[in-house]
Structure formats: structure tokens, C-alpha cells
């Protein structure tokens, strides 16, 4: 008894030469050998008081940023401490969230679940450049923020901010 394909279904017939199948077919090819070269970015050690000061400032900045995006604060509160790109992105996010929630951005509404910055970790690339990762809780949910701060004249300015 031979198998007949269903009406409208055509049997597979190779039309070209056979293609060899790689040994990693269907898997993610990872290089599992340990890296022996140093990381690309050099991290410099910073004394505890300076590190704690920057991390405390970054915590307050992040708290304000998530409240801006949620509609609790106007974006203008971070104007001085944000680069133009970061400020425009905060405004854009606030408008999108406000549109979805049918409220006005920065109108002082209180979110049903208040965001709270839980932890802050810093990595100094130079004495005037620091990258910071932050963990933010929204009730039972979590988000991560990554930021880059650079010293501009006499204060820190956020030059990159990414929500994950």
C-alpha cells in the first residue's frame, strides 16, 4: 500500500544538491570558552563616601524619572539634570503613558501603585562619568533602569537613560 498525499498537498522533492547540516543546527551557537582579555571599559575605584553620594543622587533622580513617566511630576523638574535627548525621551514617555491612561502628563495625579527605587549599583568609568543600574518596584512588578551620568561643570547630568 502506497501513501497518497491529500488532495491539494504536493510531496516534497529536493530540487538542488544536498546542503550539509551544521553541527549546531537548531541550537544557539555559544562560545563557552572563558574570556582571557580584560574588559573593554576600565573601571576605576572610588572611595565609599563619593560613591554613596553619587548613588544617593542617582536614586533621587531615578525616583523622579519614574514619577514623571507615571504622570505624578512634570518633566521640567529634571530639565537641569538631563541632557536634551534624555529630557525629550522622558517627556515622550510621559505623554504616551498619559494618553494610555487618559490623564494629563505631570498633572500631579497619584498613581494607584507608587514606584519605589529599591537598589542602585554604580560603576565609575572616570571620576566624571558613572554608569548606574537601578531596580524599581511597582507593587509586585519590577523594572530595571540603566543610566549614565556625566559631571557637567558643578553638577551631575544624566546623558543616557534606558527603561527595561
C-alpha positions in Angstrom: 0.0 0.0 0.0 1.5 3.3 -1.0 0.7 6.5 0.8 -1.1 9.1 -1.3 -0.9 12.8 -0.3 -4.1 14.6 0.5 -5.7 16.5 -2.4 -4.0 19.8 -2.8 -0.8 18.7 -0.9 2.2 18.1 -3.0 5.0 15.7 -2.0 8.4 17.2 -1.2 11.0 16.6 -3.9 14.5 18.2 -3.5 15.4 20.3 -6.5 19.0 21.1 -5.8 22.2 19.5 -4.4 22.1 18.4 -0.7 23.2 21.1 1.8 25.3 19.9 4.7 23.7 20.4 8.1 25.8 22.2 10.7 26.5 20.6 14.0 24.7 23.3 15.8 21.5 23.1 13.7 18.5 24.1 15.9 20.6 25.3 18.8 22.1 28.6 19.8 25.8 28.6 18.9 27.7 29.9 22.0 31.3 30.2 22.6 31.7 28.7 26.1 35.4 29.3 26.4 36.3 31.8 29.2 37.4 35.3 28.1 41.1 35.9 28.7 41.4 39.5 27.6 40.4 42.4 30.0 37.0 44.0 29.6 36.8 46.9 27.2 35.8 49.5 29.8 38.2 50.2 32.6 36.5 50.7 35.9 38.2 52.9 38.5 37.9 52.5 42.2 36.1 55.3 44.0 36.1 55.8 47.8 32.9 55.0 49.6 31.7 58.5 50.5 31.9 59.7 46.9 30.3 56.5 45.6 27.5 56.8 48.2 26.9 60.4 47.3 26.5 59.7 43.6 24.4 56.6 44.2 22.1 58.6 46.6 21.7 61.4 44.0 21.1 58.8 41.2 18.4 57.2 43.4 16.6 60.5 43.8 16.9 61.2 40.0 15.5 57.7 39.1 12.6 58.2 41.6 11.7 61.5 39.9 12.1 59.9 36.5 9.7 57.1 37.1 7.2 59.5 38.7 7.5 61.7 35.6 6.8 58.8 33.3 3.8 57.8 35.6 2.3 61.3 35.5 3.0 62.3 39.1 5.5 65.0 38.2 6.2 67.4 35.3 9.3 66.6 33.3 10.6 70.1 33.8 11.7 69.0 37.3 14.6 67.1 35.7 15.4 69.6 33.0 18.6 70.9 34.6 20.0 67.4 35.4 19.2 65.8 32.0 20.7 66.1 28.5 18.3 67.2 25.8 17.9 63.6 24.5 17.1 62.2 27.9 14.7 65.1 28.7 12.9 64.7 25.4 12.6 60.9 26.0 11.1 61.5 29.4 8.6 63.9 28.0 7.7 61.4 25.2 7.2 58.5 27.7 5.1 60.7 30.0 2.8 61.7 27.1 2.4 58.1 25.9 1.6 56.8 29.4 -0.8 59.7 29.9 -2.5 59.1 26.6 -2.9 55.4 27.5 -4.2 56.2 31.0 -6.4 59.1 29.8 -4.8 61.8 32.0 -2.5 64.8 31.5 1.2 64.2 31.9 2.7 65.9 35.0 -0.7 66.9 36.4 0.2 65.7 39.8 -2.1 62.6 39.7 -1.1 59.9 42.2 -0.5 56.5 40.6 -2.5 53.6 42.1 0.8 51.8 42.7 3.7 54.1 43.6 7.0 53.2 42.1 9.9 52.8 44.5 13.6 52.6 43.7 14.8 49.5 45.6 18.5 49.4 44.8 21.3 51.3 43.0 24.6 50.0 41.7 27.3 52.2 40.3 30.3 51.7 38.0 32.7 54.6 37.7 34.4 54.8 34.3 36.2 58.0 35.2 35.9 60.4 38.1 33.4 62.4 36.0 31.5 59.5 34.3 29.5 56.9 36.1 27.1 54.2 34.8 24.3 53.2 37.2 21.8 50.3 37.3 18.7 50.7 39.3 15.9 48.3 40.4 12.4 49.8 40.6 9.4 48.1 42.2 5.8 48.8 41.1 3.9 46.8 43.7 4.6 43.2 42.8 6.2 44.1 39.4 9.8 45.1 38.8 11.6 47.2 36.2 15.3 48.0 35.6 16.7 51.3 34.7 20.2 51.9 33.4 21.7 55.4 33.3 24.9 57.2 32.5 25.7 60.4 34.4 28.5 62.8 33.5 29.7 65.7 35.6 28.9 68.9 33.7 30.5 72.0 35.4 29.4 71.7 39.0 26.7 69.0 38.8 25.8 65.6 37.5 23.8 65.3 34.3 22.0 62.2 33.0 23.2 61.6 29.4 21.5 58.3 28.9 18.5 56.6 30.5 17.1 53.3 29.5 14.0 51.6 30.9 13.9 47.8 30.7 
